Amino acid sequence: MTTSITDQLTRADNAIGAVFDPRVSTVIDDGAALTLRPAAVVMDLDRLGMMQPSRLSFMRTLVRRMVQEAWRITEERFALDNDGYGEAIYCLEAGAESYRFVVFSSPLEKAHRNDRVISNQWDLTMALVRGNLSDAQLDQLRLNVPLQEAGRMEETVLVLSRANRSARSFAEVVTALAAGQQPDVERLKIAGYLCRTTAVYGSGKFGMAGWHVVKTSCRSFRTPFSGEMFTCYMLRHFSCRQVEHIARQRSPSSAVTLAPEIERYIGIGNATGLGMAPFLIKHPVLISHWMTQREIALARIMSQTDCDAPKLCALQSMLEQVVQHLQETTVAADYQTSRNQILIAACLALISKVAQPVFSDALKRGGWQVLQTFVEDHYGPAAEELVQVLLFELYPHLVDSLEESMAADETLDLDSGMTLIELLVLLETHYDWALNIDFNDPNHHALFWYRSEEKMEPRLGDRACDAGAERELPLLIALGVRQCFDAIQKSLAENPESLVVDFLIEHPDQLATVRRVQTLCGLPYGDIRGNLSDRNLEPMHLLRAKLSFFGVGKFDPKSKLWVRNTMFQGAPIIEDLSQDINPDHWYFPTAPVL
């Protein structure tokens, strides 16, 4: 069945709860017209590499839901030996729903410890399961969960994951607790976690429940990646209980438990490589929805004019917290250290600027748009992206409701009855950024993406010296648009009255590009404005964009191809969930002072 462009726009409007006019980057939001930043700015690849986590990041929205809905997490089984090996089961009661988090801890020789996704042995393997667990189900989990990709799960399993102990901090924390001392905070600043996960699987892989099942049958995990994020949250909790248990076994008379301030500061490590990058290309409708909610939140805030003294004071306080957070962040890459230092300098300058009466008066008269323009002009896009997410914190009532619109129907429609000249106009209007790339220049068509047969991970190859270009993954959207545009021009020269259906009969290889263009013309933030085959490509920008939506912190690139980061650092712990707390206090976490 074909769908017209008008129908596509209507469907997109209904999905995001607002009406778009992509030609002028406006949105009708609750009856008011808001101006959104143009896609040429928002989806620029370099700017995507500067994104920061926000109130709409999946970890933040999950923790808010856990607190607001009073989730109850209890320990049902904790059967570990003296060295911390064995199994544990936790029960989650979220309203009328019940889940089990199951974790298996096994001995792992140092030679077999590997943070790469291709590893086949780990310190910890775990699963999030819907409902109660029978003895037979638990036996199946014991057999299959430690196998990870090689195992097979039942549909009651929502998430599958694994993790390794941190070589830097796990043993140190055990030793400190066993001696009756709290861990050295200065050492925790370096890593900030006890365990590091290398893969978190969901969405129907290996026999698990598909996303269509989760979003309709598991209300607690109805938003994207919330089940995966909860799994990481529970891994964090288990890692703290595990080090305490080992410490007690080593020295029952002197061992102490983690201080709550320390436990909150402990997060979960993550190692992410190029495997995450294809997601941004293969899910353009979803990415557009994520970016759209973020831009609507920003536009709502930019329309506010209540830049009063309390809000300016709060902004200064947040900037000071960002400075401390960045000063406590240790990264190995010199270029990332330099970027952090530049951002620190911008924050300090902005703190001083906001304190000036002349500038604060200008803000009170002109609203936050004055601040946005000033930051853009004086401190650059990295500082601009940072300040925007800080402003989100000042207006939770304008931002938080948008989290329910992060899911999307990802169907790519086809209007086969469209005239070919109309399709050409769509390409010229919405994909001028791609058509302006000269792919005849070898530097603009230097790299190719492929899946390594040995490592089973996406990789980048060099066309000039690497074999395998014939197995290239279909990730070069800009090149595909160029090829489609050239083919359309040729067809129109032969028959100016052609329809899209005529073109596709002649060029069936162009179907994917045509579907993408027709669908995304009404979804302005679906395509990344960048050439993924350019010799100077920075793959880290792709990873950082997606990781910012997850909500990770301490972005620590280990090369241009993979990065370490920290999840849930500073977040409330399980004991906090039943308290009357602010679930959003943990952005840009700083080390505790005991």
N, C-alpha and C positions, 0 to 999 in steps of 0.2 A: 504494500500500500504506500503510495506517495504522500508526502506532506508538503504543503506550500511553505514558503518563507514566512508568510504572515502567521501561519499556524505555528511554525517554529518559535517565532518571537512571542506569541501568546503563551505557548507552553513554557518558555523560559521565564516569562513574567510571572506565571503562576508558581513556578518552582521556587523563585527567590522572593516572592512576596512584594515585588516592586516592578514598575514598568520602565523599560529601557528605551532610550533613543540613542543607539550607538554612534550615530553620526555626530552628535554634539556632546557625548559623554555626560548625559544627564539621567537622572532617575527620579521617578515620581514615588515618593516615600510617604505613605500615610497622608496623601493629599498635597504634600509639599514638594516642590522641585528642588532637588539637590544636584550639585555639580560634582561629578566624579573626576578623578584624575584620568587623563587619556591613557589608553592601553600602551601607547608608545613609551610612556614614562613607567607605568606600573610593571609592564612585562619585559622591560629591558633587562637583558641577561646580567649585566654588571650590577644593576640595582637589586635584582633578585638575590645576588650574593651578599647583600648588606641587610637582609631582612632580620628582624628580631622577633622572638616569641612574644605573644600578646595574650590578652584576656580571652581571645578566641582560640588559642592553641589548645590542642586536644587534652594535654595533661591538666591545664587550668580548668577547662570545662568539666572534666571528669571529677576533679577534687571538689569543685563547687557542688556538683550533683551529689557526691558522696556525703557532704556535710548537710546540704539542704534537705536531702531525703533521709538522713539519719541511717545510713547503711550500717549494719552490724556485722563485724568480722570476728569470728571466734576460731580458736584452735581446736580441731577435732582429734588430731593425731600428731604426735611429735616423737618419732621413734628413731633417734640418732645414736650412734655409738660414740665412744670417747673422742674419736677424731672428726665427728660431725657427719658421718656417712649414714645413710638410711633414707627415711621418707617422712614427709609431713603432709597433713591435709588441713586446709582451712575452709570454713564455711562462710559464705557471704549471704546474708539475708537483706535483700533490697526490696522493701515493700512486700508484695506477694510473691516475689521471685526468689529462688534459691539457687546458689551456684557453689561449686567446689573448686578450690585451687589446690592442685596436687604437685608436689615437688620431690624429685629423687636426687639424692646426693651420692656420688660414687667416687672412689679413688681414681686419680688421674696422674699418670707419670708425667714428669716435667717435659720429657721429650715429645709427648703427645699433646701438650697444651698448645693450642693454636687459635687465635682470634678470628681466623678467616672463616667465611661461610662454608667452605669446603671441608672443614674439619669433621671427623666422624666420632670424636670422643670429647666429653665435656665434664666439668665438675658437677654441674647441675643441669637437669632437664625438667621441664614443667609443662603443665597443661591447665587450661581453664575449662571447666565442664559444667554443663547446665543440669540442674536438678540434684537429686541424691545419687549416691554411689553404691551399687550393689557389690558384693564380693567378686562376682564374675567380671563386672566392669573394671574394678580396681586391678584385677589380675591382667586384664587386657591392657590397661594403662602401664602397668609394670613391665609388660613385654614390649610395648610399642613406643612409648614416649622416649625412652633412652635411645631408641634408634633414629628419632627425628625423621628426616626425609625418607629413610628406608622403612619406616613403620607405616601402619595404616590405622587411621582413627575412625571412631564412630561419629555419627552426626551430632551426638550430644556434646562433642568436643568443639569449643569455639576458637581456642587459641593454643598454639604449640610454640614452645620456646626453649632456649638453652643458654647457659652462661658459664663463665669461668671465674675463679677467684682472682682478685687483683694481686699481681706479684708484688706490688709496692706496699699495699696497706693491710691486706687481710691478716697476715701473720703478725704484723706490728700491733694491730688492734687487739688480737687475741692475747698477745704477750702483756700488753698494758693492763687489760681487764683482769687477767690472771694474777697480776701483781697488786691488784687493788687500786689501780690508777685509771683515769680517763685517758683516751688516746690523745696524742700530741696534735693539737689543732693546727699547728703550722705544717705538720706532715699531711693532715687531711686536706689542707688547701691545695696541695699538689694534685691529688687524684680526686678526692671527694666521693669515693665510693669503695665498697668492699668487693663487689662482683661486677662483671661487665658482660652484657648480653651481646651476641653476634647475629642473632636472627630471631624474629618474632613473626610467626606465620598465622594467618587467619584466612577468612573469605573462601572457605571451601577447599583449601589445599589438603591433599593426602586423606580425603574422605571426611574432613571436618564439615561443620555446618556452613553453607554458603551465606553470602551477605544478605541475599533476599530472605533467608530464614531468620538471620540474626535481627535485622532491622524491623521485622514484623512480629517476631515471637519473643524477643528479649528486649523489653522496654529499657532496661537499665543500660544496655549497650547499643542503643538505637542510632547513635551518631557515629560517624566514621572513626575507626581506629580506637574507639573507647575500650573495647575488650582487650586489644593489644596493650593499650596504656595501663589498664588495670593489672594485667599480668606483670608488667614491669614494676608497678607499685608494690605488688605482693612479693615479688622477688626482692625488692628493697627491704621489706619487713622481714622476710625469712633470713636474709643475709645478716641482719642485726641479731636475730634470735640465735642464729648458728654460731656466730663468734662468741656470744655470751655462753652458750652451751659448752663449747670447747674449752673456754676459759674455766668454767666451773669444774669440768672433768680434770683439768690440769692442776688446779689449786682450789679445792672446795672451801678451804677456810678463809682465803683472802680474796677470791674473785668478786668483782662487782659487775653490775649491769651498766649499760650505757646511760649516761645522763640524757634526759629528753632533749636538751639543747643540741647535744652531739648527734643524737639519732636523727633529728630533723635535718641536720646539716649533711648527713650521709645520703647520697643519692645512689643511682645505678648508672654504671658506665655503659657506653655503647660504642661499637666500632662499625662504621658505615663506609662502604665503598661505592663503586660505580653502579652496583646493582640497583640502587635507589633511583638513579637518574632516568631510566626508561619510563618509570611510572608517570613522571610529569608530562611525557610526550604521549603516552598511550591513554591517558585519562583527561583529555582536554575539557570536557564538560564539567567534570568534578573540580578540576583546578580552577576553572572560571567561577564556579560557585564559591569556592573557598576565597578567592581573591575578591569577588564581588561583595561578600559579607564584610570583609575587612575594609574595603573602600567605602561601603555605605556607612560603616561605623565612623570612619574618618570624616566623611562628608557631613554626617550628623553633628559631629563635634565642631567642625569648622563653621557651622551655622550658629554656634552658640556665642553669645557676647558677654557672658557673665564671668569675665576674667577678673574676679575680685581678689582681694588680699589673701584669703584662706587658700584659694586654688593656686595662686602664684607661690605661696609658701610651701604648699604640698609639692608643687613641681620642683622647686629648689631642693626639697628634701629627697625626692626621688632621684634627681640628678646626682646628689651627693652619694646616694646608695649605689648608683651605677658606677661612679668613680671608685668606690671601695671594692665593689664586686670585680671590676676589671683589674684593679691593683692586686687583688688576691688570686687572679687567674694566671696560671702558668701554662704557657704554650711553647712548643719546641720550634715552630717555624718562625724565622726572623720577620718575614713579611706580615704574619698575623700579629706578632708582638708590636710591630710598627703601627699597624692599623688600630690596635687597642690603645696605644699611646696617643695617637692622633684623636681618637674618640674621647679619651680622658681629657685632653687639652680642650676640646670643644665643649665638653660638659662643664669644666671649670670656668671657661670664658662665659658660657651661657648663664651659669649661676650668678656670676658677677653682673652680667647685663640685666637680668631680670630684677636684680636688687636696685637698679638705678631708677629713681622716681620718674624721670622723663620717659624711659622705656616702658615701665609698668603702667604709666598713664596712657601711653599709646595703645597698649594691649587692652586696657579697660575701655577705650573708645572704639577700637577697631576689631576687637575679638581675636580669636586664636589664629585667624588667617594672617594677621600681622606677624605673629611668632613664626608661623610656617614659612612665610616669605623671607623673613630675616635669617632663619636657620639655613634655608636653601641657598641664599646668596652668600652667606659668610662662612658656613661650616661644611657644606657639601651634603651629598645624598646619604651618607652613612649616618651622620648626626640627624638628618631629617627623618629617616626611618626610625631612629631611636626615639626621638621626641614624640613622634606620632603614637607609638605604643604606650608611652608614658601618659599621654593625654587620655588614652583609653581608660586608665585607672581612675581618672577624675569623673568619669561619666558612666558608671556601670549600668545605669538604667537605660542608656542609649546603646550599649554594646551587647550585653549578655543575652538578650532575647534572640540575637542573630545566630547563636550557636545551633538552634533547632533547624536552621536552613542550610547546614553544611553538607547534607546528603543530596544526591541528585540522580535523576534518571539519565543514564549515560548513553542512551540510544543516539546514534548518528543518523539523521534522516536523509532521505533522497527525494528531491523534487525533479523527477525525470522529465516533466513537461515544461520546465523552464526553458526559455530560449537560450541558445548558446551565447548570444551577445550579452544577455543579462548576467550569465555566469562570468563572462570576461570582465564585466564592470565590477562584480563583486571582488574578483581577484585584484583588480587595479585599485579598488577603494580600500579593501581591508588587508591586503597582503603586499602593499607597496614596499614594505620593509624587506620582504623576501625577493621581490623582483629587482630591487636595487643592488643585490649581491651579484658580483661577476664571478660565476662559477668556472669561467674559462681561465681565471687566474689560479695557478696550482696551489697557492697559499690559501685560497678560499675553499678548496676542495681537497685538502691534504689528508684529513683523518677519516677513518671509518670505524663504526661501532660493530662489534661482533661478540658472539658468546663463545668463550674459551671452552674447548672440548675437555681439556685437562682440568680446569678449575671450575667450570660450569658457572662462570660469572661474566657479566658484560665487561668488555675490554675495548680499548681504543688502539687501532692500528694506524700505521703511516702508509699511505698508498705508494709512496716512493720506494719503500724498502721492505714492507711487510706483506706476506702472502695472506690470502683469505678474504680479499675485498669482494669476491663473488658471493660470500656468505654474509654480507652486510645486513645488519638489522635495520628495519624500516623506520629510522628515527630522524632522518633529515627532511623535516617538513619544508624548510625553505627551498631545498633542491627539488622536492616533489612539486611544489607550487610552480617553480620556474618551468619544469618540464611540462606540467599540465597547461600552463599559459601558452607556451610555444605550440603545443599540439592544438589548442583551441584556435589560435590565430591561423594555423594552417587549414583547419577544417572550415573556418569562416570564409577564408579566401576562396575555397572551392564551393561552399554553399552558405551564403549569408543568412538563410532562413532556418538553419539547423536548430534542432532541439537538443537538450542534454542527452536524451535517450539515443538520438542518432550518434552523438559523439561517443557515448559509452559502448555502443555496439561496435564502433570502429576502434575504440581504445579502451578495452575492458580493464587494462592495467591502471587506468586513471580513476577507477571507482572509489577507492579509499580517499583520494585527495578531494574529489568532488563532494563526497559525503561530508568530509571535514569542513570544507569551505562553506557549504550551504548551511550547515548547522551552526558553525562558530561565527557567522556574520552577525548573529544576534547575541552572541556571548563574547564580549570584547576582551575578556581576560583569559581565554582558553589557550592561546598559543604564545610560547616564549619567543620574544623578538631577538633571536640570535641564530647564528650559523653554527650548528653543532659539528661541522666538518672543517671549521677554520683552524689553521695551524696554531693560532694563539688562543684557542679555546681554554677557558678555565672551568673544568668540570665541577670544581668545588662550589661554584655559584649555584649549580643545579641542586647539589646536595643540601646546601644551606637553606634554600628556599623551602624545600619539603620539611627539613628538620625544624625550621621555625614554626611551621604549622603543628608539628608534634609538640613543640615546647621545650626543646633541649637547650642546655646552657653550656658554657665553657667550650665553645667551638675551637677544637685543637687539631688543625690539619697536620697530618703526618707526611703527606706528599700532595701532589695535585690530584691524586686518585683516591685517597681515603682519609677519613677524619675520625678522631675520637671526640666524644662529647659526654655530657652528664645529664641524667634525667631525674626529675623529682627532687633535686637538691633543694633543701629548705622547705619542702612541702609538709603539711600536717602529717603526723604519724597516726596510726590506728587509734591510739588512746585519745587523740584530739577530736575524733569524729563525733563523739557524743557530747562534746563540750560546746559552749556558746562562743565560737571563735570566728574570726574573719578568714574564710577559706582562700583569700587572694593576697595574703600578705607576703608571699614567698617569691615574687618576681625579683630577679637579679639578687640571689641570696648572698649574704655575707657571713663570715665566720662568727661563731658565737664567742662571747667572752664569759668564761666561767668564774 
